[in-house]
Amino acid sequence: MELARIETFVKVSPADIAGMDMLVATCLADAADGDVDALYDLGVAYSTGSHGVNCDLVEAHKWFNLAAASGHEAAQWCRADIAGEMSAREIAEAQRRAREWLRAERQAA
């Protein structure tokens, strides 16, 4: 099975630096409201180091994992793709962060 590159699924491209920070903030708010595409978009931003955030594969895996758990097919591929570049400890940390985010969201609801 050949894994697709993350760049295949990138669907957002900011027009300018000021818009980048706003995109991440909007995605975070939308993700908190249960928007699966926002979870995926956060994974893309962190995996590529775009939209005003630094490249962080642990954080990217967290967001892709959350989107994948909600049935987002592209997120499943992207999670698998970046997992190949991560250590077992990094993946475990990403999973811990995802559980923590879910726990915080449940408490907020």
C-alpha positions as a printed NumPy array, in Angstrom:
array([[  0.   ,   0.   ,   0.   ],
       [  1.394,   3.364,  -0.962],
       [  0.676,   6.253,   1.366],
       [ -0.36 ,   9.587,  -0.09 ],
       [  1.733,  12.617,   0.754],
       [  0.142,  15.163,   3.066],
       [  0.53 ,  17.832,   0.414],
       [ -2.04 ,  15.945,  -1.671],
       [ -4.751,  16.892,   0.808],
       [ -3.808,  20.481,   1.59 ],
       [ -6.878,  22.544,   0.865],
       [ -6.064,  25.876,   2.47 ],
       [ -3.548,  28.421,   1.331],
       [ -3.319,  31.751,   3.137],
       [ -3.131,  34.971,   1.162],
       [ -0.882,  36.706,   3.663],
       [  0.851,  36.313,   7.031],
       [ -1.916,  38.137,   8.935],
       [ -4.464,  35.665,   7.614],
       [ -2.385,  32.717,   8.745],
       [ -2.801,  33.38 ,  12.452],
       [ -6.51 ,  33.951,  11.996],
       [ -6.916,  30.658,  10.151],
       [ -5.429,  28.669,  13.039],
       [ -7.533,  30.56 ,  15.579],
       [-10.654,  29.91 ,  13.507],
       [ -9.795,  26.224,  13.15 ],
       [ -9.264,  25.888,  16.904],
       [-12.668,  27.424,  17.585],
       [-14.327,  25.272,  14.931],
       [-12.584,  22.146,  16.241],
       [-13.95 ,  22.883,  19.699],
       [-17.407,  22.969,  18.101],
       [-16.841,  19.512,  16.615],
       [-15.857,  20.461,  13.049],
       [-13.888,  17.456,  11.747],
       [-12.477,  19.428,   8.813],
       [-11.036,  21.969,  11.266],
       [ -9.246,  19.146,  13.109],
       [ -7.792,  18.011,   9.793],
       [ -6.792,  21.553,   8.788],
       [ -4.912,  21.945,  12.085],
       [ -3.06 ,  18.71 ,  11.328],
       [ -2.102,  20.062,   7.919],
       [ -0.901,  23.355,   9.399],
       [  1.302,  21.671,  12.01 ],
       [  2.617,  18.996,   9.636],
       [  3.698,  21.537,   7.04 ],
       [  4.66 ,  24.406,   9.346],
       [  2.197,  26.752,   7.674],
       [ -0.485,  29.215,   8.729],
       [  1.697,  30.85 ,  11.363],
       [  2.712,  27.704,  13.267],
       [  6.016,  25.86 ,  13.318],
       [  6.255,  22.34 ,  11.973],
       [  5.451,  20.022,  14.895],
       [  4.777,  16.395,  13.993],
       [  3.58 ,  15.505,  17.495],
       [  0.942,  18.234,  17.362],
       [  0.086,  17.346,  13.744],
       [ -0.394,  13.686,  14.668],
       [ -2.688,  14.747,  17.521],
       [ -4.98 ,  16.717,  15.197],
       [ -4.918,  14.087,  12.443],
       [ -5.687,  11.427,  15.043],
       [ -8.687,  13.37 ,  16.34 ],
       [ -9.989,  13.891,  12.797],
       [ -9.345,  10.257,  11.855],
       [-11.211,   9.049,  14.936],
       [-14.198,  11.032,  13.662],
       [-14.054,   9.3  ,  10.288],
       [-12.018,  11.777,   8.22 ],
       [-10.382,   9.512,   5.604],
       [ -7.665,  11.922,   4.463],
       [ -6.649,  12.422,   8.107],
       [ -6.148,   8.662,   8.435],
       [ -3.698,   8.706,   5.53 ],
       [ -1.898,  11.797,   6.777],
       [ -1.578,  10.381,  10.296],
       [ -0.014,   7.226,   8.897],
       [  2.271,   9.263,   6.664],
       [  3.762,  11.377,   9.439],
       [  3.879,   8.457,  11.883],
       [  6.579,   6.99 ,   9.649],
       [  8.76 ,   9.987,  10.507],
       [  8.116,   9.83 ,  14.26 ],
       [  9.541,   7.778,  17.108],
       [  7.331,   5.571,  19.276],
       [  7.709,   8.102,  22.108],
       [  6.563,  10.954,  19.884],
       [  3.51 ,   8.973,  18.761],
       [  2.682,   8.118,  22.366],
       [  2.96 ,  11.806,  23.284],
       [  0.672,  12.76 ,  20.394],
       [ -1.894,  10.197,  21.53 ],
       [ -1.671,  11.487,  25.109],
       [ -2.288,  15.041,  23.861],
       [ -5.29 ,  13.889,  21.823],
       [ -6.809,  12.173,  24.866],
       [ -6.147,  15.293,  26.929],
       [ -7.872,  17.49 ,  24.337],
       [-10.893,  15.174,  24.252],
       [-11.085,  15.178,  28.04 ],
       [-10.956,  18.99 ,  28.152],
       [-13.655,  19.244,  25.463],
       [-15.956,  16.887,  27.397],
       [-15.532,  18.948,  30.547],
       [-16.31 ,  22.154,  28.663],
       [-19.529,  20.653,  27.301]])
